Amino acid sequence: MTYKLIIRKDDEMGKWELAVFDSENIEDKSYEECMAVSFELMFMDRVWGKRLKIIDNNKDISEMNEGS
């Protein structure tokens, strides 16, 4: 199974979008790879952990943004 890392934008809308790290979209990755990037974003780039989620790659992000 593959996963993707999503990040909630730090603005007034707060929409979820696919995370980009080192110019690469973080999708179709293993859970461990997504966790490694999540760790890097939190501890090296100071991204607040509640703004990150690892979800099944088949999940449609637009469903999470409805009503935002």
KENU-570423 format. One record per atom (N, C-alpha, C, O): x negated, y negated, z negated. Coordinates in steps of 0.001 Angstrom, whole numbers, padded with zeros to 6 digits, always signed. Last residue first. Example, Ala and Ser with C-alpha at 12.3 -4.5 7.8 and 13.67 -1.06 7.14 Angstrom:
KENU-570423
-012850+002250-007080
-013670+001060-007140
-012900-000030-007870
-013409-001138-008039
-013190+005690-007800
-012300+004500-007800
-013200+003300-007800
-014236+003319-008465
end
This chain:
KENU-570423
+014433-024126-003661
+013373-024934-004288
+013513-026382-003905
+012715-027215-004334
+016185-022490-002375
+016701-023297-003480
+015658-024150-004174
+015956-024823-005161
+013748-020137-001545
+015125-020584-001367
+015583-021342-002591
+015391-020887-003719
+011318-019017-001969
+011373-020479-001878
+012783-021024-001689
+012986-022238-001675
+011548-016346-001838
+011168-016896-003133
+011298-018411-003149
+011378-019021-004215
+012043-015958+000841
+013093-015625-000120
+012811-016247-001478
+013738-016632-002190
+009570-016495+001978
+010637-017491+002136
+011809-017218+001202
+012504-018153+000805
+008015-014244+001610
+007822-015372+000695
+008966-016367+000792
+009305-017018-000196
+009016-010985+001712
+009113-012236+002458
+009034-013413+001473
+009894-013553+000604
+006989-008165+001175
+007931-009138+000624
+007853-010445+001404
+006769-010942+001713
+004977-006562+002084
+006230-006544+002840
+007227-007585+002350
+008212-007863+003034
+002935-006695+000244
+002758-007412+001500
+004034-007452+002343
+004155-008297+003230
+003840-007310-003070
+003808-006349-001975
+003766-007116-000653
+004500-008088-000474
+001891-009892-004694
+003150-009236-004338
+002911-008237-003209
+001913-008311-002492
+000555-011785-007177
+000215-010727-006235
+001515-009984-005972
+002165-009504-006900
+000444-015283-007735
+001163-014017-007825
+000580-013056-006801
+000170-013453-005711
-000279-018349-009438
-000711-017249-008584
+000157-016017-008814
+000559-015734-009943
+000329-020208-011297
+000549-020604-009908
+000168-019491-008936
+000283-019674-007724
-000492-019325-013708
+000944-019209-013424
+001284-019653-012009
+002422-019488-011570
-003262-020019-013749
-002828-018645-013479
-001359-018487-013152
-001001-017594-012384
-004484-022848-012128
-003698-022354-013248
-003075-021002-012895
-002434-020866-011854
-007706-022906-010895
-006293-022836-010530
-005546-022211-011694
-005939-021156-012191
-010527-023241-011094
-009626-023819-012102
-008167-023907-011650
-007471-024868-011979
-012389-021987-009615
-011750-023145-008995
-010692-023784-009896
-010040-024752-009505
-013236-019986-011324
-014235-020792-010640
-013632-022079-010076
-014280-023125-010061
-010979-018854-012490
-012138-019161-013322
-013203-020008-012640
-013988-020677-013313
-008947-018656-010500
-008655-019131-011853
-009905-019616-012585
-009886-020668-013224
-010255-017700-008191
-009515-018960-008139
-009274-019526-009538
-009383-020735-009745
-011305-015270-009186
-012202-016312-008679
-011504-017673-008659
-012087-018679-009061
-008931-013895-009761
-009896-014186-010819
-010818-015337-010410
-011073-016255-011190
-007913-013694-007141
-007150-014393-008177
-008076-014809-009323
-008010-015943-009797
-009864-012071-006001
-009693-013436-005502
-008938-014273-006523
-009281-015434-006750
-009445-009751-007524
-010771-010374-007506
-010672-011824-007033
-011318-012707-007597
-006796-009132-006885
-007147-009495-008263
-008496-010199-008315
-008666-011151-009077
-007078-008443-004196
-006271-009607-004558
-006594-010073-005978
-006657-011274-006240
-008636-006136-004502
-009174-007281-003765
-008404-008559-004105
-008998-009622-004281
-006834-004513-005923
-008113-004890-006533
-008736-006094-005836
-009299-006972-006491
-004811-004095-004071
-004506-004822-005308
-005803-005335-005947
-005854-006458-006449
-006062-004704-000729
-005744-003830-001867
-005439-004700-003091
-005771-005885-003127
-004407-006728+001757
-005554-006358+000939
-005112-005368-000136
-003920-005225-000409
-002676-008205+003348
-003125-006881+003806
-004370-006425+003052
-005271-005816+003629
-003996-011481+002626
-002901-010531+002822
-003474-009256+003406
-004604-009227+003894
-005194-014292+002351
-005317-013135+001460
-004050-012288+001578
-003151-012370+000741
-006845-015760+005050
-005566-015504+004405
-005680-014232+003566
-006206-013219+004029
-009919-017443+004709
-009248-016201+005073
-007920-016102+004328
-007866-016332+003120
-011574-019475+003822
-011002-019585+005168
-010289-018327+005628
-010072-018154+006827
-011938-018818+001094
-013065-018712+002040
-012565-018631+003484
-013061-017829+004276
-008576-018231+000941
-009809-018208+000168
-010959-017965+001134
-010939-017004+001903
-005228-018955+000608
-006363-018940+001525
-007617-019061+000668
-007692-019906-000225
-002042-017511-000080
-003303-018095-000543
-004378-017955+000532
-004424-016966+001263
+001050-018412+001233
-000034-017443+001257
-001332-018121+000840
-001675-019185+001354
+003170-020159-001095
+002579-019959+000225
+001444-018958+000105
+000943-018692-000988
+006006-021507-002735
+004994-020454-002651
+004475-020370-001225
+005237-020494-000266
+006530-024946-003680
+006809-023784-002829
+005651-022791-002866
+004487-023167-003007
+006800-027391-005136
+006397-026149-005789
+006684-024894-004992
+007047-023870-005570
+007519-030071-004768
+008365-029012-004220
+008054-027653-004852
+008963-026853-005076
+005543-031702-005870
+006902-031800-006408
+007816-030683-005907
+008807-030374-006569
+002669-029504-006092
+003326-030744-005702
+004754-030720-006229
+005128-029804-006962
+000859-027202-005700
+000819-028121-006841
+001364-029472-006402
+000633-030460-006343
+002337-024201-004565
+001752-025510-004276
+001877-026416-005487
+002878-026391-006203
+001508-021077-005731
+002541-022109-005752
+001856-023448-005552
+000917-023793-006269
+000244-018461-003731
-000038-019555-004658
+001100-020570-004570
+001590-020882-003485
-000245-014952-003345
+000426-016198-003016
+000157-017213-004115
-000119-016866-005263
-001772-012250-001901
-001868-013205-002993
-001182-014478-002537
-001494-015018-001476
-000467-009095-001009
-000918-010431-000646
-000911-011285-001898
-000136-011058-002827
-001175-005602-000349
-000631-006701-001130
-001075-008022-000521
-001935-008066+000358
-000441-002255+000722
-001205-003503+000755
-000442-004610+000043
+000775-004544-000134
-000844+001185+000000
+000000+000000+000000
-000885-001242+000000
-001937-001274-000638
end
